[in-house]
Structures are given as structure tokens and as C-alpha cells.
């Protein structure tokens, strides 16, 4: 036998589940971004051959000082971590704003409001 969730149950669920922790997302994306770029650079250096890292070397247009070398792999670790951290925090922030907006919209629909009158950030049209 199942019981129907009350408005309070739905509110608690929305608060508990809908939010992502921006700091954790930033940390995870930073680790994967930094280690990923380091490993990609190191892999190309170990593999060797003509024109080593021709395409990966184009990242020097965005990351000053980066090159497909051992020093560049360490610098790529830092750049990848910074880029990944910013990306992870930004994605969590956007997700949380959209979840907050959706919860507010659904809450106003349950209370008999018109719904959809609020925009992310809480301002009305």
C-alpha cells in the first residue's frame, strides 16, 4: 500500500535532492580535467613519432605556455584543473538555479497560482 506524498514531503524532497554542491562538482571536474590533460600529453610524448601532439598543441592558443612536452604536461595539469573547476562550479550553479526555479513554479501551480510566472532568480515578468 502506498500513500500519496504531502506538499511538505514534496518540498523536503525538492530541497534534499535537487541541489548539487558546487564545491564538490568543481573539485571532481578539476581532478578529471587536470589529470586528463596531463595523461593525454604524457601519452603522446611516450608514444612519440613525427608531429607529436600536432592537434593537442593547438591548446597553446588558449593556455599560454602550454606545449606538448613534459613541462607542458605539468602546466596542462594546472590549466585543466582550473578549466575543469570553473566548468564544474558553473554547471552546478546553473543546475541549482533551474531546479530552484522549477520547484518555485511547481509550488505555485500546486497552490492554485498561474505557474510559470517566475523566472530563474525569482523576478516576475
Backbone as numpy.savetxt, mean C-alpha at the origin, in Angstrom:
# Nx Ny Nz CAx CAy CAz Cx Cy Cz
-29.05 -22.54 14.15 -29.89 -21.36 14.15 -29.00 -20.13 14.15
-29.29 -19.21 13.27 -28.52 -17.98 13.19 -29.39 -16.81 13.60
-28.76 -15.84 14.20 -29.51 -14.64 14.56 -29.08 -13.49 13.67
-29.95 -12.57 13.48 -29.69 -11.41 12.64 -28.80 -10.44 13.39
-27.79 -9.90 12.72 -26.86 -8.97 13.36 -27.55 -7.64 13.63
-27.31 -7.13 14.82 -27.89 -5.84 15.18 -27.04 -4.72 14.56
-27.56 -3.51 14.63 -26.82 -2.36 14.11 -25.52 -2.18 14.87
-25.54 -2.44 16.16 -24.33 -2.31 16.99 -23.29 -3.36 16.58
-23.75 -4.59 16.29 -22.84 -5.64 15.84 -22.17 -5.24 14.52
-22.95 -4.71 13.60 -22.40 -4.29 12.31 -21.42 -3.13 12.47
-21.72 -2.23 13.40 -20.81 -1.10 13.65 -19.49 -1.58 14.23
-19.54 -2.50 15.19 -18.33 -3.05 15.77 -17.51 -3.81 14.73
-18.19 -4.55 13.88 -17.51 -5.29 12.83 -16.82 -4.35 11.85
-17.51 -3.27 11.47 -16.92 -2.30 10.54 -15.68 -1.66 11.13
-15.71 -1.33 12.41 -14.55 -0.72 13.06 -13.40 -1.70 13.16
-13.69 -2.95 13.48 -12.65 -3.95 13.71 -12.01 -4.45 12.42
-12.79 -4.65 11.39 -12.29 -5.31 10.19 -11.84 -4.32 9.12
-12.50 -3.23 8.98 -12.32 -2.38 7.81 -11.02 -1.59 7.81
-10.39 -1.42 8.94 -9.21 -0.57 8.97 -7.92 -1.36 8.80
-7.04 -0.85 7.97 -5.71 -1.41 7.82 -4.74 -0.54 8.60
-3.73 -1.13 9.15 -2.73 -0.36 9.87 -1.69 0.13 8.87
-1.64 1.44 8.71 -0.75 2.03 7.71 0.71 1.75 8.02
1.09 1.75 9.29 2.48 1.48 9.66 2.92 0.07 9.30
2.03 -0.89 9.52 2.35 -2.28 9.19 2.43 -2.46 7.68
1.48 -1.86 6.96 1.50 -1.94 5.49 2.78 -1.30 4.95
3.17 -0.17 5.51 4.38 0.51 5.06 5.61 -0.36 5.30
5.66 -0.99 6.47 6.80 -1.85 6.80 6.88 -3.06 5.86
5.77 -3.71 5.63 5.77 -4.89 4.76 6.15 -4.52 3.33
5.54 -3.45 2.80 5.88 -3.02 1.44 7.33 -2.56 1.35
7.84 -1.94 2.41 9.24 -1.49 2.41 10.19 -2.68 2.36
9.92 -3.70 3.15 10.78 -4.88 3.16 10.76 -5.55 1.79
9.57 -5.77 1.25 9.48 -6.44 -0.05 10.08 -5.59 -1.17
9.84 -4.29 -1.14 10.40 -3.41 -2.17 11.91 -3.36 -2.13
12.46 -3.18 -0.93 13.91 -3.09 -0.78 14.61 -4.39 -1.10
14.13 -5.47 -0.51 14.75 -6.77 -0.75 14.56 -7.20 -2.20
13.40 -6.89 -2.76 13.13 -7.25 -4.16 14.10 -6.59 -5.12
14.32 -5.30 -4.94 15.25 -4.59 -5.84 16.69 -5.04 -5.60
17.04 -5.29 -4.34 18.39 -5.79 -4.05 18.63 -7.14 -4.71
17.68 -8.06 -4.55 17.83 -9.40 -5.11 17.84 -9.36 -6.64
17.00 -8.51 -7.24 16.97 -8.41 -8.70 18.31 -7.92 -9.23
18.88 -6.93 -8.57 20.18 -6.41 -9.00 21.27 -7.45 -8.79
21.28 -8.08 -7.62 22.31 -9.08 -7.33 22.21 -10.27 -8.29
20.99 -10.67 -8.60 20.78 -11.80 -9.51 21.40 -11.49 -10.88
21.17 -10.27 -11.37 21.73 -9.91 -12.67 23.25 -9.85 -12.62
23.82 -9.40 -11.51 25.28 -9.34 -11.39 25.89 -10.73 -11.34
25.26 -11.65 -10.62 25.78 -13.01 -10.52 25.63 -13.73 -11.86
24.52 -13.52 -12.53 24.29 -14.17 -13.82 25.27 -13.69 -14.88
25.58 -12.40 -14.87 26.57 -11.85 -15.80 26.07 -11.82 -17.24
26.99 -11.68 -18.16 26.66 -11.66 -19.58 26.80 -10.27 -20.16
26.58 -10.16 -21.49 26.66 -8.84 -22.12 25.44 -7.99 -21.73
25.64 -6.70 -21.61 24.59 -5.74 -21.25 23.84 -6.17 -19.98
24.59 -6.39 -18.93 23.99 -6.82 -17.67 23.06 -5.73 -17.15
21.84 -6.08 -16.92 20.88 -5.16 -16.32 20.53 -3.96 -17.16
20.46 -4.15 -18.45 20.17 -3.03 -19.36 18.85 -2.36 -18.99
17.81 -3.14 -18.74 16.50 -2.57 -18.43 16.40 -2.11 -16.99
16.97 -2.87 -16.06 16.92 -2.48 -14.65 17.74 -1.20 -14.41
18.76 -1.00 -15.23 19.57 0.22 -15.12 18.80 1.49 -15.41
17.65 1.37 -16.09 16.83 2.55 -16.37 16.25 3.17 -15.10
16.27 2.43 -14.00 15.80 2.98 -12.73 16.65 4.15 -12.26
17.86 4.28 -12.82 18.71 5.42 -12.44 18.08 6.75 -12.85
17.11 6.71 -13.77 16.39 7.93 -14.12 15.50 8.41 -12.97
15.07 7.49 -12.12 14.19 7.82 -10.99 14.92 7.79 -9.65
15.93 6.93 -9.55 16.70 6.79 -8.32 18.13 7.26 -8.58
18.45 8.51 -8.26 19.80 9.04 -8.51 20.88 8.18 -7.82
21.89 7.83 -8.57 22.99 7.06 -8.03 22.84 5.56 -8.20
21.65 5.09 -8.53 21.44 3.66 -8.70 22.08 3.18 -9.99
22.70 2.02 -9.94 23.25 1.37 -11.13 23.23 -0.14 -10.87
23.39 -0.91 -11.91 23.44 -2.36 -11.75 24.88 -2.71 -11.38
25.16 -2.55 -10.11 26.46 -2.88 -9.51 26.20 -3.27 -8.06
27.25 -3.73 -7.37 27.05 -4.11 -5.98 26.72 -2.90 -5.12
27.34 -1.76 -5.41 26.98 -0.54 -4.67 25.56 -0.11 -5.01
25.19 -0.27 -6.27 23.84 0.06 -6.70 22.80 -0.84 -6.08
23.16 -2.10 -5.81 22.20 -3.01 -5.17 21.90 -2.57 -3.75
22.91 -2.06 -3.03 22.68 -1.56 -1.67 21.84 -0.28 -1.72
22.18 0.60 -2.66 21.37 1.81 -2.82 19.96 1.46 -3.28
19.82 0.43 -4.11 18.51 -0.03 -4.54 17.69 -0.57 -3.37
18.37 -1.20 -2.41 17.69 -1.67 -1.20 17.05 -0.48 -0.47
17.78 0.60 -0.35 17.27 1.80 0.33 16.14 2.43 -0.48
16.37 2.64 -1.77 15.34 3.24 -2.62 14.07 2.37 -2.69
14.26 1.06 -2.81 13.11 0.16 -2.85 12.33 0.19 -1.55
13.03 0.26 -0.43 12.37 0.33 0.87 11.60 1.64 1.02
12.19 2.75 0.62 11.49 4.03 0.71 10.26 4.07 -0.20
10.43 3.62 -1.41 9.31 3.61 -2.36 8.21 2.67 -1.88
8.60 1.48 -1.44 7.63 0.51 -0.95 6.90 1.01 0.29
7.62 1.66 1.20 7.00 2.19 2.40 5.97 3.26 2.10
6.32 4.17 1.22 5.37 5.22 0.84 4.16 4.62 0.13
4.39 3.66 -0.74 3.30 3.02 -1.46 2.38 2.26 -0.50
2.95 1.51 0.43 2.15 0.75 1.39 1.32 1.66 2.29
1.92 2.72 2.80 1.19 3.65 3.66 0.09 4.35 2.87
0.37 4.70 1.63 -0.63 5.38 0.80 -1.81 4.47 0.50
-1.53 3.22 0.17 -2.61 2.27 -0.11 -3.48 2.04 1.12
-2.86 1.91 2.29 -3.63 1.72 3.52 -4.47 2.96 3.82
-3.91 4.13 3.62 -4.65 5.37 3.88 -5.86 5.48 2.96
-5.66 5.21 1.67 -6.78 5.27 0.71 -7.84 4.23 1.06
-7.41 3.02 1.36 -8.36 1.97 1.72 -9.17 2.36 2.95
-8.50 2.89 3.97 -9.20 3.28 5.19 -10.20 4.40 4.94
-9.86 5.36 4.09 -10.79 6.45 3.78 -12.01 5.91 3.04
-11.79 5.02 2.09 -12.92 4.44 1.36 -13.79 3.58 2.26
-13.18 2.81 3.16 -13.96 1.99 4.09 -14.75 2.87 5.05
-14.15 3.97 5.50 -14.84 4.90 6.39 -16.02 5.54 5.67
-15.82 5.93 4.45 -16.88 6.55 3.66 -18.02 5.57 3.42
-17.66 4.32 3.10 -18.68 3.31 2.84 -19.47 2.99 4.11
-18.78 2.88 5.24 -19.47 2.61 6.50 -20.42 3.75 6.86
-20.00 5.00 6.61 -20.86 6.14 6.90 -22.07 6.14 5.97
-21.84 5.79 4.72 -22.94 5.75 3.75 -23.94 4.65 4.10
-23.45 3.46 4.44 -24.34 2.37 4.81 -25.06 2.69 6.12
-24.38 3.37 7.03 -25.02 3.74 8.28 -26.16 4.71 8.07
-25.98 5.65 7.13 -27.06 6.61 6.87 -28.21 5.94 6.12
-27.93 4.92 5.32 -29.00 4.19 4.63 -29.81 3.37 5.62
-29.15 2.78 6.63 -29.85 2.00 7.64 -30.74 2.87 8.50
-30.34 4.12 8.71 -31.12 5.04 9.54 -32.23 5.72 8.76
-32.36 5.41 7.49 -33.42 5.99 6.68 -33.00 7.24 5.93
-31.71 7.52 5.93 -31.22 8.68 5.18 -31.19 8.38 3.70
-30.86 9.38 2.92 -30.80 9.21 1.47 -29.64 8.33 1.06
-28.55 8.36 1.81 -27.39 7.54 1.48 -26.63 8.11 0.31
-25.32 7.97 0.36 -24.49 8.44 -0.73 -24.28 9.95 -0.74
-24.76 10.65 0.32 -24.62 12.10 0.35 -23.26 12.53 0.90
-22.52 11.60 1.46 -21.24 11.97 2.04 -20.13 11.53 1.10
-19.09 12.33 1.09 -17.90 12.00 0.32 -16.82 11.58 1.27
-15.77 10.89 0.77 -14.66 10.55 1.65 -14.12 11.81 2.30
-13.95 11.77 3.59 -13.49 12.94 4.32 -14.62 13.58 5.10
-15.87 13.17 4.84 -16.98 13.61 5.64 -17.71 14.84 5.16
-17.32 15.45 4.06 -18.02 16.65 3.60 -19.21 16.28 2.75
-20.28 17.01 2.91 -21.48 16.77 2.11 -21.37 17.48 0.78
-22.18 17.05 -0.17 -22.15 17.68 -1.50 -22.76 19.05 -1.47
